[in-house]
């Protein structure tokens, strides 16, 4: 992690844990509270940086800084941040978790008023006891981006379509003999019938 230590059981995805839904709902308020405490300590740490020194510990410059007024101002500005770390450590009982929370996680949610985590129920139960599984993860990493669908552009009848702007010449229709009138049809059919009767 931050110290370069190797994690014994690293998570498959950073910022996400798969557990039962009961445990996820139980631990979610605790995580939200710890993040809020860590986030509220950021302004105090930034104010303390104004009076901090870059000198290494136990050097002459560092000892002079300890005896100056800047050190007293640094202590006064840093006191709320130290208190916040002690409060979180009392809940988590893990120094490495407190360090990760204050150094990495809290800065991700500076502009977010709340709702740092979400619980997603999984469809497949856990093997062994068939417990309902869920994902507890930080928001802002695997968020789905909602997009507004665009209205399709339909072609109006008045608008000319490409390829139809040139005038088309109609093909000349072949000459078709007009159908004979009703009397002529009857006369022709009568002649045909008389011709067939004579042949018989």
Rosetta blueprint (number, residue, H / E / L):
1 X L
2 X L
3 X L
4 X L
5 X L
6 X L
7 X L
8 X L
9 X L
10 X L
11 X L
12 X L
13 X L
14 X L
15 X L
16 X E
17 X E
18 X E
19 X E
20 X E
21 X H
22 X H
23 X H
24 X H
25 X H
26 X H
27 X H
28 X H
29 X H
30 X H
31 X H
32 X H
33 X H
34 X H
35 X H
36 X H
37 X H
38 X H
39 X H
40 X H
41 X L
42 X H
43 X H
44 X H
45 X H
46 X H
47 X H
48 X H
49 X H
50 X H
51 X H
52 X L
53 X L
54 X L
55 X L
56 X L
57 X L
58 X L
59 X L
60 X H
61 X H
62 X H
63 X H
64 X H
65 X H
66 X H
67 X L
68 X L
69 X H
70 X H
71 X H
72 X H
73 X H
74 X H
75 X H
76 X H
77 X H
78 X H
79 X H
80 X H
81 X H
82 X H
83 X H
84 X H
85 X H
86 X H
87 X H
88 X H
89 X H
90 X H
91 X H
92 X H
93 X L
94 X L
95 X H
96 X H
97 X H
98 X H
99 X H
100 X H
101 X H
102 X H
103 X H
104 X H
105 X H
106 X H
107 X H
108 X H
109 X L
110 X L
111 X L
112 X L
113 X L
114 X L
115 X L
116 X L
117 X E
118 X E
119 X E
120 X E
121 X E
122 X L
123 X L
124 X L
125 X L
126 X L
127 X L
128 X L
129 X L
130 X L
131 X L
132 X L
133 X E
134 X E
135 X E
136 X E
137 X E
138 X E
139 X L
140 X L
141 X L
142 X L
143 X L
144 X L
145 X L
146 X L
147 X L
148 X L
149 X L
150 X L
151 X L
152 X L
153 X L
154 X L
155 X L
156 X L
157 X L
158 X L
159 X L
160 X L
161 X L
162 X L
163 X L
164 X L
165 X L
166 X L
167 X L
168 X L
169 X L
170 X L
171 X L
172 X L
173 X L
174 X L
175 X L
176 X L
177 X L
178 X L
179 X L
180 X L
181 X L
182 X H
183 X H
184 X H
185 X H
186 X H
187 X H
188 X H
189 X H
190 X H
191 X H
192 X H
193 X H
194 X H
195 X H
196 X H
197 X H
198 X H
199 X H
200 X L
